[in-house]
Structures are given as structure tokens and as C-alpha cells.
Amino acid sequence: MPEVKMEEKKHKVHKVIQQGAISGEFIATSINKHSSKTGIGAHTIFLGQVRSDKKDGKEVVAIDYSAYEEMAEKEFHAIREEAFAKYKLTCMHIHHSIGLVKTGEISLFVFVSAVHRDEVFIACADIVTQIKERVPIWGKEILDDGTHLWKVNNKYVDKNG
Amino acid sequence: MEISVLFFGELAEVAGANKMTLRDIKDTQSLTEWMEEKYPALKNRTYSVAVNKEVISEKRNLNNGDEVALLPPYAGG
């Protein structure tokens, strides 16, 4: 039954978490891999970059990410399945770093593809929000004096405030 | 009866450990009470509790081999 096989392939469990920063080369290769999927008309890419926040006169120089890995992968998979059910997507890829990622480097890469653009804009924003709210990942912000703080995510603010 | 408890993020610093094994704790409420007594700094922290990789919202009975995790607010991305 080839139809069933294709479905399984599309929804197979991908490992999302990878060690260290996500390189520009990795992202470029990922884009290039889609040139054979000619049914796609639109991609959206979200890249989360480690920001050099200032905290009490000190500066963030890196984030050391850690995760409850098994639960995180389970949540990433659930987010992925739900997004496929909610939106008409051709494919989707999520990559998140653990370990040390320096400021200016990429720690989150979300790549959503579909036939038309409307779907990918909405889906990508939704997926990033879901990741921030549901996936057990933490970030130790390393400051320039060698001390650290724990990263706090801005709460998702909807149109009602 | 034995359960394992995992600590993540800032809570691993509070507990001074990533993992510990505890005996004869009947439910999640007894567990958090025990933890907050042992590590008073936990009382001032926001965290959720997962049992076998699922976040719970109400007290849950614990069984031999269960994995409980104390999860500070997520900060992915």
C-alpha cells in the first residue's frame, strides 16, 4: 500500500534537538533539499538568534541550553502532528539547539512549506509560539563577567493584550 | 517502592542535583511537600510537575519506577 507508506514517511519522528548552534550552511542545505519538491509554492523560515541582552550592566555572551530531552522530542512531535492537522502543509522541519550557543548564532530553525503563502505565514508563527509554550527547554544566560542568569521567555501576547 | 526525580534548569541548582531516587512517596503532593521542606528555596519558584513525561495539573498517585520531573518555566527558542 504505497499511500500508507508515504503517510508514514511524512509523519515519521524527526529528532529536533541538536548539539550547538545551527549553522547558515545547514539552513542553506535544508532549503536546497526542497528544489525537487516542485509542488511547493511558498516557504516560511523562522530563525531564533541568541540576543546580547544587557542585565544590570552585564552583557549576555552565550546561552547554554538544556532540555528534558525525551519529553521535549515528544512535544515537538505533537506540535508537528497538530500543525499538519491544522494547516495544509507540504512539509515542516524544526531544529533546536542544546548546549552552548553564542550571541549572534542561531538556536531555533523552523521551516514550513506549502502550496500557497497564506498557510505558511500563519503556521510558522503558530508553531514558534507552541514551541516556546510547550517544550521543556531552558537557557542559562552566560554573562560577560562569568556569572549567569536563567532566561525568561516573554509571554505570548495576543491581540487582547 | 522507588521513584526517580529529575530537576531541570534553575531547579537543578536549587536541589544541587539533576536526579535523585526516593522511596515510599505515595503521591506528587507528598513529593513536592517533602522537596519544599528539604529545599526551602523551591517555595519561591514557579514550576510544574511531570509524571512519566506528562505535565500534571492535579495530585497523582505514584507507582514504583515512575519518573517525576520538576520543570521551571520553559525558555526555548
gemmi code that builds the backbone of each chain (N, CA, C; Angstrom):
import gemmi

chains = {
    "A": [
        ("MET", (0.845, -1.209, 0.000), (0.000, 0.000, 0.000), (0.879, 1.256, 0.000)),
        ("PRO", (1.220, 1.745, -1.163), (2.149, 2.872, -1.234), (1.621, 4.144, -0.563)),
        ("GLU", (0.285, 4.351, -0.608), (-0.284, 5.568, 0.000), (0.029, 5.628, 1.503)),
        ("VAL", (-0.160, 4.509, 2.162), (0.080, 4.434, 3.603), (1.554, 4.680, 3.901)),
        ("LYS", (2.389, 4.094, 3.109), (3.829, 4.260, 3.301), (4.240, 5.729, 3.207)),
        ("MET", (3.681, 6.421, 2.228), (4.014, 7.843, 2.068), (3.600, 8.637, 3.309)),
        ("GLU", (2.431, 8.308, 3.831), (1.908, 8.988, 5.012), (2.848, 8.766, 6.209)),
        ("GLU", (3.281, 7.520, 6.339), (4.198, 7.208, 7.441), (5.506, 7.983, 7.316)),
        ("LYS", (5.961, 8.080, 6.092), (7.223, 8.766, 5.870), (7.103, 10.252, 6.229)),
        ("LYS", (5.993, 10.833, 5.809), (5.769, 12.254, 6.056), (5.733, 12.564, 7.561)),
        ("HIS", (5.161, 11.647, 8.341), (4.960, 11.918, 9.754), (5.938, 11.191, 10.661)),
        ("LYS", (7.021, 10.717, 10.102), (7.959, 9.977, 10.957), (8.563, 10.908, 12.011)),
        ("VAL", (9.034, 10.317, 13.090), (9.565, 11.117, 14.200), (10.970, 11.605, 13.838)),
        ("HIS", (11.092, 12.919, 13.759), (12.400, 13.516, 13.469), (13.018, 13.975, 14.777)),
        ("LYS", (14.286, 13.791, 14.901), (14.959, 14.319, 16.079), (15.166, 15.818, 15.868)),
        ("VAL", (14.651, 16.599, 16.779), (14.665, 18.055, 16.636), (15.914, 18.666, 17.288)),
        ("ILE", (16.277, 18.095, 18.439), (17.344, 18.698, 19.232), (18.712, 18.330, 18.680)),
        ("GLN", (19.545, 19.342, 18.505), (20.912, 19.075, 18.051), (21.906, 19.856, 18.895)),
        ("GLN", (23.108, 19.338, 18.972), (24.133, 19.932, 19.816), (24.701, 21.193, 19.163)),
        ("GLY", (24.726, 22.292, 19.898), (25.372, 23.517, 19.426), (24.522, 24.327, 18.456)),
        ("ALA", (25.110, 25.423, 17.959), (24.398, 26.364, 17.089), (24.010, 25.719, 15.760)),
        ("ILE", (22.978, 26.299, 15.132), (22.544, 25.846, 13.806), (23.232, 26.749, 12.782)),
        ("SER", (24.032, 26.152, 11.920), (24.852, 26.965, 11.007), (24.065, 27.442, 9.785)),
        ("GLY", (24.546, 28.516, 9.186), (23.976, 29.023, 7.940), (24.046, 27.976, 6.831)),
        ("GLU", (25.115, 27.188, 6.830), (25.279, 26.135, 5.817), (24.184, 25.082, 5.966)),
        ("PHE", (23.894, 24.730, 7.219), (22.848, 23.731, 7.484), (21.502, 24.233, 6.952)),
        ("ILE", (21.237, 25.524, 7.198), (19.968, 26.124, 6.762), (19.908, 26.163, 5.228)),
        ("ALA", (21.010, 26.557, 4.612), (21.069, 26.624, 3.142), (20.850, 25.242, 2.522)),
        ("THR", (21.494, 24.228, 3.109), (21.337, 22.860, 2.599), (19.885, 22.411, 2.716)),
        ("SER", (19.285, 22.788, 3.847), (17.892, 22.423, 4.079), (16.981, 23.055, 3.016)),
        ("ILE", (17.257, 24.298, 2.667), (16.464, 24.977, 1.618), (16.681, 24.255, 0.277)),
        ("ASN", (17.936, 23.985, -0.041), (18.264, 23.366, -1.336), (17.595, 22.008, -1.520)),
        ("LYS", (17.433, 21.280, -0.423), (16.819, 19.945, -0.494), (15.378, 19.997, -1.009)),
        ("HIS", (14.759, 21.192, -0.960), (13.362, 21.297, -1.375), (13.183, 21.603, -2.862)),
        ("SER", (14.270, 21.771, -3.587), (14.127, 22.139, -5.009), (13.464, 21.039, -5.826)),
        ("SER", (13.524, 19.797, -5.348), (12.875, 18.696, -6.079), (11.376, 18.610, -5.763)),
        ("LYS", (10.954, 19.295, -4.694), (9.527, 19.259, -4.324), (8.819, 20.409, -5.036)),
        ("THR", (8.508, 20.191, -6.313), (8.052, 21.294, -7.165), (6.588, 21.679, -6.930)),
        ("GLY", (5.895, 20.938, -6.086), (4.525, 21.322, -5.737), (4.485, 22.463, -4.731)),
        ("ILE", (5.627, 22.732, -4.098), (5.701, 23.809, -3.107), (5.763, 25.165, -3.808)),
        ("GLY", (4.952, 26.124, -3.301), (4.997, 27.472, -3.851), (5.472, 28.501, -2.843)),
        ("ALA", (5.553, 28.090, -1.560), (5.900, 29.066, -0.522), (6.579, 28.398, 0.669)),
        ("HIS", (7.672, 28.990, 1.111), (8.342, 28.569, 2.346), (8.315, 29.747, 3.313)),
        ("THR", (8.196, 29.446, 4.608), (8.490, 30.465, 5.619), (9.558, 29.885, 6.526)),
        ("ILE", (10.508, 30.729, 6.882), (11.570, 30.293, 7.782), (11.609, 31.233, 8.974)),
        ("PHE", (11.637, 30.651, 10.176), (11.871, 31.447, 11.375), (13.222, 31.041, 11.938)),
        ("LEU", (14.056, 32.035, 12.243), (15.345, 31.778, 12.859), (15.410, 32.519, 14.183)),
        ("GLY", (15.595, 31.766, 15.253), (15.775, 32.389, 16.556), (17.262, 32.583, 16.796)),
        ("GLN", (17.642, 33.847, 17.066), (19.067, 34.173, 17.239), (19.324, 34.580, 18.686)),
        ("VAL", (20.419, 34.136, 19.238), (20.752, 34.469, 20.639), (21.121, 35.950, 20.714)),
        ("ARG", (20.365, 36.661, 21.550), (20.471, 38.122, 21.633), (21.374, 38.525, 22.796)),
        ("SER", (22.116, 39.588, 22.567), (23.021, 40.082, 23.597), (22.285, 41.052, 24.514)),
        ("ASP", (21.441, 40.493, 25.382), (20.711, 41.340, 26.342), (21.660, 41.939, 27.364)),
        ("LYS", (21.264, 43.108, 27.887), (22.024, 43.724, 28.982), (21.278, 43.456, 30.282)),
        ("LYS", (21.991, 42.958, 31.289), (21.372, 42.670, 32.587), (22.228, 43.296, 33.688)),
        ("ASP", (21.709, 44.338, 34.313), (22.426, 45.027, 35.391), (23.850, 45.395, 34.992)),
        ("GLY", (23.997, 45.972, 33.821), (25.317, 46.403, 33.371), (26.180, 45.272, 32.810)),
        ("LYS", (25.686, 44.066, 32.866), (26.422, 42.941, 32.283), (25.765, 42.555, 30.965)),
        ("GLU", (26.539, 41.835, 30.173), (26.058, 41.512, 28.835), (26.000, 39.997, 28.643)),
        ("VAL", (24.931, 39.544, 28.004), (24.823, 38.109, 27.691), (25.769, 37.792, 26.531)),
        ("VAL", (26.637, 36.800, 26.737), (27.576, 36.428, 25.665), (27.226, 35.084, 25.023)),
        ("ALA", (26.421, 34.289, 25.699), (26.015, 32.984, 25.159), (24.839, 32.459, 25.977)),
        ("ILE", (24.135, 31.498, 25.412), (23.117, 30.774, 26.180), (23.480, 29.292, 26.152)),
        ("ASP", (23.480, 28.704, 27.343), (23.724, 27.276, 27.461), (22.356, 26.600, 27.614)),
        ("TYR", (21.875, 25.987, 26.516), (20.541, 25.379, 26.532), (20.588, 23.969, 27.101)),
        ("SER", (19.556, 23.644, 27.892), (19.391, 22.262, 28.341), (17.932, 21.874, 28.131)),
        ("ALA", (17.649, 20.588, 28.122), (16.287, 20.135, 27.844), (15.988, 18.845, 28.594)),
        ("TYR", (14.722, 18.624, 28.840), (14.240, 17.306, 29.264), (14.006, 16.592, 27.934)),
        ("GLU", (15.065, 15.999, 27.433), (15.107, 15.653, 26.006), (13.980, 14.736, 25.532)),
        ("GLU", (13.717, 13.685, 26.277), (12.683, 12.745, 25.813), (11.311, 13.414, 25.755)),
        ("MET", (11.009, 14.221, 26.787), (9.728, 14.914, 26.799), (9.700, 15.996, 25.721)),
        ("ALA", (10.834, 16.676, 25.528), (10.911, 17.736, 24.513), (10.659, 17.160, 23.119)),
        ("GLU", (11.288, 16.037, 22.816), (11.085, 15.424, 21.492), (9.623, 15.003, 21.320)),
        ("LYS", (9.021, 14.516, 22.397), (7.614, 14.110, 22.359), (6.728, 15.329, 22.058)),
        ("GLU", (7.023, 16.463, 22.703), (6.246, 17.684, 22.482), (6.464, 18.232, 21.076)),
        ("PHE", (7.716, 18.215, 20.631), (7.997, 18.672, 19.260), (7.185, 17.845, 18.257)),
        ("HIS", (7.136, 16.547, 18.495), (6.397, 15.669, 17.589), (4.902, 15.991, 17.616)),
        ("ALA", (4.380, 16.236, 18.827), (2.959, 16.565, 18.951), (2.640, 17.894, 18.247)),
        ("ILE", (3.512, 18.876, 18.406), (3.320, 20.186, 17.758), (3.300, 20.009, 16.240)),
        ("ARG", (4.208, 19.182, 15.766), (4.317, 18.892, 14.343), (3.042, 18.218, 13.812)),
        ("GLU", (2.582, 17.199, 14.526), (1.373, 16.472, 14.099), (0.165, 17.408, 14.087)),
        ("GLU", (0.058, 18.233, 15.135), (-1.078, 19.150, 15.225), (-1.034, 20.175, 14.093)),
        ("ALA", (0.165, 20.638, 13.756), (0.288, 21.628, 12.680), (-0.114, 21.015, 11.334)),
        ("PHE", (0.274, 19.759, 11.110), (-0.133, 19.092, 9.864), (-1.656, 18.925, 9.802)),
        ("ALA", (-2.271, 18.700, 10.981), (-3.724, 18.539, 11.016), (-4.440, 19.875, 10.823)),
        ("LYS", (-3.829, 20.950, 11.337), (-4.475, 22.276, 11.319), (-4.310, 23.011, 9.999)),
        ("TYR", (-3.135, 22.862, 9.386), (-2.809, 23.637, 8.180), (-2.501, 22.708, 7.019)),
        ("LYS", (-2.698, 23.229, 5.795), (-2.389, 22.426, 4.601), (-0.919, 22.602, 4.256)),
        ("LEU", (-0.073, 21.836, 4.913), (1.367, 21.988, 4.716), (1.925, 20.852, 3.870)),
        ("THR", (2.920, 21.161, 3.086), (3.602, 20.121, 2.328), (4.677, 19.472, 3.190)),
        ("CYS", (5.453, 20.297, 3.870), (6.410, 19.743, 4.824), (6.824, 20.772, 5.864)),
        ("MET", (7.485, 20.271, 6.904), (7.841, 21.107, 8.039), (9.084, 20.536, 8.716)),
        ("HIS", (9.979, 21.408, 9.104), (11.176, 20.956, 9.799), (11.420, 21.881, 10.989)),
        ("ILE", (11.758, 21.277, 12.120), (12.094, 22.063, 13.310), (13.446, 21.579, 13.825)),
        ("HIS", (14.317, 22.532, 14.132), (15.615, 22.200, 14.732), (15.845, 23.153, 15.900)),
        ("HIS", (16.257, 22.593, 17.036), (16.540, 23.417, 18.218), (17.867, 22.977, 18.823)),
        ("SER", (18.650, 23.952, 19.240), (19.961, 23.656, 19.838), (19.840, 23.274, 21.301)),
        ("ILE", (20.775, 22.420, 21.745), (21.103, 22.385, 23.168), (22.617, 22.580, 23.285)),
        ("GLY", (23.052, 22.863, 24.503), (24.459, 23.192, 24.688), (24.679, 24.670, 24.421)),
        ("LEU", (25.941, 25.026, 24.275), (26.316, 26.429, 24.213), (26.089, 27.044, 22.827)),
        ("VAL", (25.354, 28.161, 22.794), (25.144, 28.912, 21.558), (25.500, 30.369, 21.850)),
        ("LYS", (26.446, 30.900, 21.099), (26.922, 32.265, 21.367), (25.962, 33.311, 20.801)),
        ("THR", (26.058, 34.532, 21.315), (25.211, 35.603, 20.780), (25.493, 35.769, 19.282)),
        ("GLY", (24.419, 36.011, 18.544), (24.548, 36.142, 17.095), (24.389, 34.825, 16.362)),
        ("GLU", (24.424, 33.729, 17.100), (24.237, 32.417, 16.464), (22.765, 31.991, 16.558)),
        ("ILE", (22.425, 31.016, 15.724), (21.032, 30.571, 15.621), (20.800, 29.346, 16.513)),
        ("SER", (19.695, 29.418, 17.316), (19.373, 28.289, 18.197), (18.040, 27.626, 17.844)),
        ("LEU", (17.246, 28.294, 17.011), (15.958, 27.699, 16.596), (15.727, 27.952, 15.109)),
        ("PHE", (15.382, 26.898, 14.393), (15.157, 26.959, 12.941), (13.840, 26.239, 12.661)),
        ("VAL", (12.837, 27.010, 12.229), (11.547, 26.431, 11.861), (11.324, 26.712, 10.382)),
        ("PHE", (10.995, 25.681, 9.644), (10.936, 25.760, 8.185), (9.627, 25.109, 7.744)),
        ("VAL", (8.715, 25.931, 7.209), (7.375, 25.462, 6.865), (7.127, 25.697, 5.382)),
        ("SER", (6.616, 24.684, 4.700), (6.397, 24.777, 3.258), (4.987, 24.332, 2.883)),
        ("ALA", (4.422, 25.036, 1.900), (3.077, 24.689, 1.434), (2.917, 25.127, -0.012)),
        ("VAL", (1.733, 24.877, -0.561), (1.455, 25.253, -1.953), (1.384, 26.781, -2.072)),
        ("HIS", (0.689, 27.408, -1.111), (0.487, 28.867, -1.155), (0.984, 29.564, 0.115)),
        ("ARG", (1.184, 30.869, 0.035), (1.829, 31.607, 1.118), (0.996, 31.786, 2.382)),
        ("ASP", (-0.340, 31.971, 2.222), (-1.171, 32.289, 3.399), (-0.965, 31.277, 4.524)),
        ("GLU", (-0.973, 30.017, 4.122), (-0.875, 28.926, 5.082), (0.451, 28.953, 5.857)),
        ("VAL", (1.547, 29.211, 5.152), (2.852, 29.110, 5.818), (3.126, 30.257, 6.795)),
        ("PHE", (2.613, 31.458, 6.492), (2.820, 32.580, 7.416), (2.156, 32.276, 8.764)),
        ("ILE", (0.904, 31.851, 8.708), (0.143, 31.579, 9.943), (0.743, 30.385, 10.669)),
        ("ALA", (1.007, 29.324, 9.931), (1.503, 28.083, 10.550), (2.837, 28.314, 11.243)),
        ("CYS", (3.734, 29.025, 10.614), (5.073, 29.223, 11.166), (4.999, 29.992, 12.491)),
        ("ALA", (4.210, 31.074, 12.503), (4.072, 31.872, 13.736), (3.467, 31.019, 14.848)),
        ("ASP", (2.461, 30.232, 14.500), (1.804, 29.368, 15.479), (2.787, 28.330, 16.032)),
        ("ILE", (3.548, 27.703, 15.172), (4.498, 26.662, 15.598), (5.550, 27.243, 16.554)),
        ("VAL", (6.066, 28.424, 16.244), (7.080, 29.044, 17.113), (6.476, 29.325, 18.501)),
        ("THR", (5.247, 29.833, 18.521), (4.576, 30.084, 19.804), (4.388, 28.790, 20.588)),
        ("GLN", (3.954, 27.747, 19.899), (3.754, 26.440, 20.562), (5.060, 25.925, 21.159)),
        ("ILE", (6.139, 26.092, 20.417), (7.451, 25.626, 20.890), (7.809, 26.345, 22.187)),
        ("LYS", (7.647, 27.668, 22.184), (8.027, 28.451, 23.367), (7.169, 28.097, 24.571)),
        ("GLU", (5.903, 27.760, 24.337), (4.990, 27.496, 25.455), (5.015, 26.058, 25.948)),
        ("ARG", (5.353, 25.122, 25.085), (5.108, 23.703, 25.437), (6.334, 22.828, 25.579)),
        ("VAL", (7.484, 23.278, 25.076), (8.631, 22.369, 25.042), (9.576, 22.632, 26.221)),
        ("PRO", (9.860, 21.570, 27.008), (10.715, 21.755, 28.190), (12.193, 21.945, 27.842)),
        ("ILE", (12.505, 23.204, 27.538), (13.881, 23.607, 27.243), (14.179, 24.832, 28.107)),
        ("TRP", (15.406, 24.900, 28.599), (15.810, 26.045, 29.427), (17.114, 26.617, 28.907)),
        ("GLY", (17.345, 27.900, 29.234), (18.554, 28.550, 28.757), (19.265, 29.266, 29.894)),
        ("LYS", (20.510, 28.885, 30.084), (21.338, 29.582, 31.086), (22.075, 30.679, 30.351)),
        ("GLU", (21.764, 31.927, 30.684), (22.404, 33.063, 30.013), (23.758, 33.317, 30.657)),
        ("ILE", (24.809, 33.147, 29.875), (26.164, 33.356, 30.380), (26.525, 34.827, 30.188)),
        ("LEU", (26.905, 35.471, 31.288), (27.207, 36.908, 31.235), (28.712, 37.131, 31.078)),
        ("ASP", (29.054, 38.371, 30.664), (30.466, 38.648, 30.329), (31.405, 38.650, 31.531)),
        ("ASP", (30.841, 38.627, 32.774), (31.729, 38.528, 33.937), (31.817, 37.089, 34.468)),
        ("GLY", (31.255, 36.143, 33.696), (31.361, 34.733, 34.076), (30.196, 34.234, 34.925)),
        ("THR", (29.341, 35.150, 35.413), (28.156, 34.721, 36.169), (27.053, 34.339, 35.176)),
        ("HIS", (25.930, 33.885, 35.700), (24.840, 33.536, 34.788), (23.472, 33.882, 35.376)),
        ("LEU", (22.504, 33.947, 34.478), (21.101, 34.137, 34.843), (20.305, 33.100, 34.064)),
        ("TRP", (19.054, 32.872, 34.502), (18.214, 31.945, 33.744), (17.284, 32.720, 32.827)),
        ("LYS", (17.297, 32.349, 31.577), (16.489, 33.023, 30.553), (15.000, 32.906, 30.878)),
        ("VAL", (14.293, 34.022, 30.724), (12.842, 34.040, 30.904), (12.222, 34.463, 29.586)),
        ("ASN", (11.320, 33.649, 29.064), (10.688, 33.998, 27.791), (9.601, 35.042, 27.995)),
        ("ASN", (9.503, 35.956, 27.044), (8.374, 36.877, 27.052), (7.120, 36.077, 26.812)),
        ("LYS", (6.116, 36.346, 27.600), (4.842, 35.653, 27.401), (4.265, 36.058, 26.051)),
        ("TYR", (3.666, 35.082, 25.411), (2.995, 35.370, 24.155), (1.848, 36.315, 24.435)),
        ("VAL", (1.842, 37.433, 23.752), (0.787, 38.431, 23.959), (-0.123, 38.425, 22.739)),
        ("ASP", (-1.390, 38.123, 22.947), (-2.307, 38.120, 21.802), (-2.914, 39.513, 21.622)),
        ("LYS", (-3.828, 39.619, 20.690), (-4.373, 40.931, 20.333), (-5.148, 41.561, 21.490)),
        ("ASN", (-5.602, 40.755, 22.420), (-6.347, 41.294, 23.556), (-5.432, 41.778, 24.673)),
        ("GLY", (-4.153, 41.627, 24.469), (-3.247, 42.172, 25.456), (-2.475, 41.099, 26.198)),
    ],
    "B": [
        ("MET", (9.057, 0.526, 47.124), (8.605, 1.383, 46.012), (9.608, 2.516, 45.830)),
        ("GLU", (10.036, 2.698, 44.610), (11.105, 3.660, 44.325), (10.726, 4.523, 43.123)),
        ("ILE", (10.950, 5.817, 43.250), (10.700, 6.707, 42.110), (11.969, 7.523, 41.850)),
        ("SER", (12.107, 7.995, 40.616), (13.211, 8.913, 40.358), (12.656, 10.314, 40.152)),
        ("VAL", (13.428, 11.295, 40.593), (13.019, 12.693, 40.464), (14.097, 13.434, 39.673)),
        ("LEU", (13.669, 14.137, 38.647), (14.611, 14.890, 37.812), (14.414, 16.391, 38.046)),
        ("PHE", (15.527, 17.114, 38.035), (15.490, 18.573, 38.218), (16.085, 19.235, 36.978)),
        ("PHE", (15.451, 20.298, 36.544), (15.945, 20.971, 35.340), (16.149, 22.472, 35.579)),
        ("GLY", (16.968, 23.060, 34.724), (17.200, 24.498, 34.751), (17.625, 24.964, 36.135)),
        ("GLU", (17.025, 26.064, 36.567), (17.394, 26.650, 37.848), (17.127, 25.698, 39.024)),
        ("LEU", (16.144, 24.817, 38.866), (15.793, 23.917, 39.971), (16.891, 22.895, 40.243)),
        ("ALA", (17.682, 22.563, 39.240), (18.825, 21.666, 39.445), (19.858, 22.353, 40.343)),
        ("GLU", (19.952, 23.688, 40.216), (20.856, 24.447, 41.100), (20.307, 24.476, 42.523)),
        ("VAL", (18.996, 24.678, 42.639), (18.363, 24.730, 43.954), (18.560, 23.402, 44.692)),
        ("ALA", (18.371, 22.287, 43.978), (18.480, 20.965, 44.603), (19.926, 20.478, 44.671)),
        ("GLY", (20.803, 21.122, 43.907), (22.194, 20.684, 43.864), (22.348, 19.321, 43.221)),
        ("ALA", (21.373, 18.939, 42.376), (21.422, 17.635, 41.706), (20.527, 17.658, 40.470)),
        ("ASN", (20.837, 16.815, 39.513), (19.969, 16.660, 38.339), (18.952, 15.547, 38.559)),
        ("LYS", (19.319, 14.607, 39.439), (18.461, 13.438, 39.611), (18.622, 12.858, 41.005)),
        ("MET", (17.523, 12.382, 41.582), (17.647, 11.624, 42.821), (16.601, 10.512, 42.852)),
        ("THR", (16.859, 9.522, 43.679), (15.929, 8.405, 43.820), (15.316, 8.467, 45.209)),
        ("LEU", (13.998, 8.337, 45.277), (13.314, 8.407, 46.572), (12.456, 7.167, 46.774)),
        ("ARG", (12.282, 6.815, 48.040), (11.474, 5.632, 48.367), (10.209, 6.051, 49.107)),
        ("ASP", (9.167, 5.289, 48.881), (7.934, 5.392, 49.675), (7.336, 6.797, 49.710)),
        ("ILE", (7.175, 7.370, 48.530), (6.444, 8.644, 48.427), (5.158, 8.295, 47.684)),
        ("LYS", (3.997, 8.546, 48.344), (2.781, 7.975, 47.776), (2.188, 8.782, 46.611)),
        ("ASP", (2.358, 10.095, 46.661), (1.787, 10.871, 45.554), (2.609, 12.148, 45.312)),
        ("THR", (2.222, 12.881, 44.274), (3.008, 14.047, 43.869), (2.945, 15.165, 44.906)),
        ("GLN", (1.817, 15.233, 45.627), (1.716, 16.283, 46.649), (2.705, 16.015, 47.791)),
        ("SER", (2.775, 14.750, 48.233), (3.756, 14.403, 49.281), (5.167, 14.697, 48.782)),
        ("LEU", (5.379, 14.445, 47.514), (6.715, 14.680, 46.949), (7.087, 16.164, 46.994)),
        ("THR", (6.186, 17.031, 46.521), (6.526, 18.460, 46.488), (6.638, 19.029, 47.908)),
        ("GLU", (5.795, 18.519, 48.818), (5.905, 18.962, 50.215), (7.269, 18.581, 50.799)),
        ("TRP", (7.673, 17.347, 50.519), (8.971, 16.852, 51.000), (10.119, 17.698, 50.414)),
        ("MET", (9.987, 17.979, 49.119), (11.031, 18.750, 48.416), (11.132, 20.174, 48.972)),
        ("GLU", (9.971, 20.785, 49.181), (9.973, 22.182, 49.634), (10.464, 22.311, 51.079)),
        ("GLU", (10.304, 21.227, 51.834), (10.851, 21.229, 53.178), (12.373, 21.086, 53.131)),
        ("LYS", (12.835, 20.213, 52.247), (14.271, 19.968, 52.134), (14.989, 21.138, 51.453)),
        ("TYR", (14.330, 21.707, 50.463), (14.911, 22.837, 49.705), (13.942, 24.020, 49.782)),
        ("PRO", (13.999, 24.803, 50.868), (13.015, 25.888, 51.062), (12.976, 26.892, 49.896)),
        ("ALA", (14.092, 27.042, 49.176), (14.106, 27.990, 48.041), (13.094, 27.603, 46.968)),
        ("LEU", (12.696, 26.344, 46.945), (11.703, 25.887, 45.959), (10.359, 26.599, 46.126)),
        ("LYS", (10.059, 26.987, 47.377), (8.777, 27.640, 47.660), (8.625, 28.952, 46.899)),
        ("ASN", (9.755, 29.586, 46.597), (9.697, 30.873, 45.881), (9.847, 30.703, 44.373)),
        ("ARG", (9.821, 29.474, 43.903), (9.999, 29.230, 42.477), (8.683, 28.770, 41.850)),
        ("THR", (8.510, 29.164, 40.598), (7.379, 28.643, 39.839), (7.856, 27.398, 39.117)),
        ("TYR", (7.120, 26.323, 39.241), (7.485, 25.121, 38.487), (6.266, 24.246, 38.263)),
        ("SER", (6.327, 23.409, 37.258), (5.279, 22.419, 37.059), (5.880, 21.036, 37.281)),
        ("VAL", (4.996, 20.065, 37.430), (5.425, 18.699, 37.729), (4.994, 17.791, 36.582)),
        ("ALA", (5.932, 16.975, 36.115), (5.598, 15.977, 35.089), (5.780, 14.587, 35.685)),
        ("VAL", (4.847, 13.699, 35.375), (4.991, 12.294, 35.759), (5.098, 11.496, 34.468)),
        ("ASN", (6.177, 10.771, 34.348), (6.451, 9.998, 33.127), (6.283, 10.847, 31.862)),
        ("LYS", (6.862, 12.028, 31.898), (6.961, 12.961, 30.765), (5.632, 13.615, 30.387)),
        ("GLU", (4.689, 13.626, 31.330), (3.438, 14.314, 31.081), (3.160, 15.280, 32.227)),
        ("VAL", (2.932, 16.557, 31.877), (2.689, 17.546, 32.917), (1.323, 17.276, 33.549)),
        ("ILE", (1.283, 17.283, 34.877), (0.020, 17.007, 35.568), (-0.524, 18.313, 36.140)),
        ("SER", (-1.841, 18.376, 36.315), (-2.431, 19.589, 36.893), (-3.042, 19.276, 38.259)),
        ("GLU", (-3.240, 17.985, 38.555), (-3.766, 17.605, 39.864), (-2.869, 16.548, 40.487)),
        ("LYS", (-3.081, 16.340, 41.784), (-2.296, 15.346, 42.523), (-2.384, 13.977, 41.823)),
        ("ARG", (-1.242, 13.304, 41.754), (-1.212, 11.998, 41.087), (-0.541, 10.982, 41.998)),
        ("ASN", (-1.161, 9.792, 42.121), (-0.530, 8.717, 42.895), (0.715, 8.232, 42.166)),
        ("LEU", (1.731, 7.869, 42.930), (2.986, 7.433, 42.319), (3.186, 5.932, 42.489)),
        ("ASN", (3.741, 5.334, 41.452), (3.990, 3.891, 41.458), (5.468, 3.616, 41.295)),
        ("ASN", (5.844, 2.420, 41.639), (7.241, 2.008, 41.527), (7.766, 2.263, 40.106)),
        ("GLY", (8.915, 2.894, 40.021), (9.535, 3.128, 38.709), (9.103, 4.424, 38.025)),
        ("ASP", (8.164, 5.164, 38.621), (7.721, 6.423, 37.995), (8.871, 7.436, 37.936)),
        ("GLU", (8.839, 8.241, 36.894), (9.829, 9.316, 36.733), (9.100, 10.649, 36.899)),
        ("VAL", (9.451, 11.352, 37.953), (8.829, 12.653, 38.205), (9.849, 13.729, 37.861)),
        ("ALA", (9.394, 14.801, 37.207), (10.317, 15.883, 36.861), (9.764, 17.203, 37.359)),
        ("LEU", (10.638, 18.024, 37.918), (10.256, 19.377, 38.330), (10.757, 20.344, 37.264)),
        ("LEU", (9.801, 21.061, 36.644), (10.114, 21.844, 35.446), (9.902, 23.334, 35.687)),
        ("PRO", (10.962, 24.128, 35.672), (10.766, 25.583, 35.747), (10.128, 26.085, 34.443)),
        ("PRO", (9.661, 27.342, 34.422), (9.043, 27.858, 33.190), (9.965, 27.645, 31.979)),
        ("TYR", (9.376, 27.224, 30.888), (10.157, 26.900, 29.693), (10.763, 28.165, 29.087)),
        ("ALA", (11.923, 28.002, 28.471), (12.599, 29.172, 27.887), (13.262, 28.814, 26.559)),
        ("GLY", (12.587, 27.974, 25.784), (13.138, 27.579, 24.493), (13.097, 28.714, 23.482)),
        ("GLY", (13.758, 28.487, 22.370), (13.758, 29.461, 21.273), (14.886, 30.455, 21.401)),
    ],
}
model = gemmi.Model(1)
for chain_id, residues in chains.items():
    chain = gemmi.Chain(chain_id)
    for i, (resn, *xyz) in enumerate(residues, 1):
        res = gemmi.Residue()
        res.name, res.seqid = resn, gemmi.SeqId(i, " ")
        for name, pos in zip(("N", "CA", "C"), xyz):
            atom = gemmi.Atom()
            atom.name, atom.element = name, gemmi.Element(name[0])
            atom.pos, atom.b_iso = gemmi.Position(*pos), 0.0
            res.add_atom(atom)
        chain.add_residue(res)
    model.add_chain(chain)
structure = gemmi.Structure()
structure.add_model(model)
structure.setup_entities()
